[in-house]
Amino acid sequence: MNPRPLKFKFYLDENFPAGAGKFLRDNGHNVVEVINRPELRKLPDLAQLKVANRDKRIFLALDKDFQTNEGLYYLYGSLDD
């Protein structure tokens, strides 16, 4: 008997490739793509992360400025610690 594959909930920031969302959905995952959600596109980075966290989603982004966003350090601490 094969184990059931794990299914995850993802939150893809607006700069994430659309093909990635399709790939994840095709493999049974639940995906929110900001690029397709005008009400989410206008939110600042920190608010985006809060939405993903509230909805218990894995947050995926390619923004290099997330690493230097001071609000994220305040909430979550440095990744280098």
BALOBA-1460 file (C-alpha; in Angstrom, 3 decimals):
// residues 81
<rec num="1" residu="m" x="0.000" y="0.000" z="0.000"/>
<rec num="2" residu="n" x="1.430" y="3.370" z="-1.064"/>
<rec num="3" residu="p" x="1.271" y="6.238" z="1.433"/>
<rec num="4" residu="r" x="-0.940" y="9.190" z="0.483"/>
<rec num="5" residu="p" x="1.107" y="12.021" z="-1.026"/>
<rec num="6" residu="l" x="1.350" y="15.124" z="1.132"/>
<rec num="7" residu="k" x="-0.653" y="18.151" z="0.015"/>
<rec num="8" residu="f" x="0.402" y="21.664" z="0.976"/>
<rec num="9" residu="k" x="-1.050" y="25.165" z="0.873"/>
<rec num="10" residu="f" x="1.120" y="27.700" z="-0.970"/>
<rec num="11" residu="y" x="1.058" y="31.477" z="-1.301"/>
<rec num="12" residu="l" x="2.983" y="32.650" z="-4.382"/>
<rec num="13" residu="d" x="4.078" y="36.292" z="-4.393"/>
<rec num="14" residu="e" x="3.273" y="38.261" z="-7.541"/>
<rec num="15" residu="n" x="6.770" y="37.879" z="-8.984"/>
<rec num="16" residu="f" x="6.706" y="34.084" z="-8.797"/>
<rec num="17" residu="p" x="6.456" y="32.362" z="-12.212"/>
<rec num="18" residu="a" x="2.913" y="31.356" z="-13.182"/>
<rec num="19" residu="g" x="4.200" y="27.979" z="-14.332"/>
<rec num="20" residu="a" x="5.184" y="27.186" z="-10.751"/>
<rec num="21" residu="g" x="1.606" y="27.692" z="-9.580"/>
<rec num="22" residu="k" x="0.295" y="25.446" z="-12.340"/>
<rec num="23" residu="f" x="2.860" y="22.772" z="-11.486"/>
<rec num="24" residu="l" x="1.893" y="22.852" z="-7.813"/>
<rec num="25" residu="r" x="-1.845" y="22.724" z="-8.582"/>
<rec num="26" residu="d" x="-1.333" y="19.898" z="-11.076"/>
<rec num="27" residu="n" x="0.305" y="17.964" z="-8.254"/>
<rec num="28" residu="g" x="-2.667" y="18.434" z="-5.949"/>
<rec num="29" residu="h" x="-1.546" y="21.401" z="-3.868"/>
<rec num="30" residu="n" x="-3.732" y="24.357" z="-2.900"/>
<rec num="31" residu="v" x="-2.215" y="27.524" z="-4.421"/>
<rec num="32" residu="v" x="-2.968" y="31.224" z="-4.050"/>
<rec num="33" residu="e" x="-1.215" y="33.285" z="-6.727"/>
<rec num="34" residu="v" x="-1.058" y="36.982" z="-5.896"/>
<rec num="35" residu="i" x="-0.709" y="37.858" z="-9.584"/>
<rec num="36" residu="n" x="-4.316" y="36.660" z="-10.074"/>
<rec num="37" residu="r" x="-5.727" y="38.379" z="-6.975"/>
<rec num="38" residu="p" x="-5.998" y="42.197" z="-7.364"/>
<rec num="39" residu="e" x="-6.993" y="42.628" z="-3.703"/>
<rec num="40" residu="l" x="-3.679" y="41.031" z="-2.661"/>
<rec num="41" residu="r" x="-1.436" y="42.683" z="-5.266"/>
<rec num="42" residu="k" x="-1.767" y="46.093" z="-3.646"/>
<rec num="43" residu="l" x="-0.616" y="44.891" z="-0.220"/>
<rec num="44" residu="p" x="2.928" y="45.679" z="0.996"/>
<rec num="45" residu="d" x="5.373" y="42.818" z="1.569"/>
<rec num="46" residu="l" x="4.786" y="42.508" z="5.298"/>
<rec num="47" residu="a" x="1.000" y="42.380" z="4.851"/>
<rec num="48" residu="q" x="1.441" y="39.675" z="2.199"/>
<rec num="49" residu="l" x="3.426" y="37.566" z="4.618"/>
<rec num="50" residu="k" x="0.822" y="38.084" z="7.332"/>
<rec num="51" residu="v" x="-1.952" y="36.874" z="5.000"/>
<rec num="52" residu="a" x="0.042" y="33.763" z="4.118"/>
<rec num="53" residu="n" x="0.799" y="33.127" z="7.784"/>
<rec num="54" residu="r" x="-2.835" y="33.664" z="8.818"/>
<rec num="55" residu="d" x="-3.960" y="31.159" z="6.167"/>
<rec num="56" residu="k" x="-1.195" y="28.721" z="7.163"/>
<rec num="57" residu="r" x="0.361" y="28.796" z="3.704"/>
<rec num="58" residu="i" x="3.950" y="28.306" z="2.622"/>
<rec num="59" residu="f" x="5.079" y="31.705" z="1.355"/>
<rec num="60" residu="l" x="7.164" y="31.713" z="-1.849"/>
<rec num="61" residu="a" x="8.723" y="34.900" z="-3.209"/>
<rec num="62" residu="l" x="11.655" y="35.899" z="-5.354"/>
<rec num="63" residu="d" x="11.916" y="39.439" z="-3.967"/>
<rec num="64" residu="k" x="15.452" y="40.113" z="-2.847"/>
<rec num="65" residu="d" x="14.220" y="42.910" z="-0.587"/>
<rec num="66" residu="f" x="12.417" y="40.458" z="1.703"/>
<rec num="67" residu="q" x="15.810" y="39.625" z="3.161"/>
<rec num="68" residu="t" x="16.338" y="43.243" z="4.252"/>
<rec num="69" residu="n" x="12.765" y="44.122" z="5.261"/>
<rec num="70" residu="e" x="13.062" y="45.365" z="8.852"/>
<rec num="71" residu="g" x="9.443" y="44.477" z="9.631"/>
<rec num="72" residu="l" x="10.198" y="40.837" z="8.943"/>
<rec num="73" residu="y" x="13.129" y="40.898" z="11.354"/>
<rec num="74" residu="y" x="10.878" y="42.384" z="13.998"/>
<rec num="75" residu="l" x="8.310" y="39.606" z="13.556"/>
<rec num="76" residu="y" x="10.484" y="36.601" z="12.799"/>
<rec num="77" residu="g" x="14.099" y="37.432" z="13.583"/>
<rec num="78" residu="s" x="17.094" y="37.125" z="11.321"/>
<rec num="79" residu="l" x="17.513" y="34.009" z="9.217"/>
<rec num="80" residu="d" x="21.232" y="34.225" z="9.959"/>
<rec num="81" residu="d" x="20.762" y="33.713" z="13.745"/>
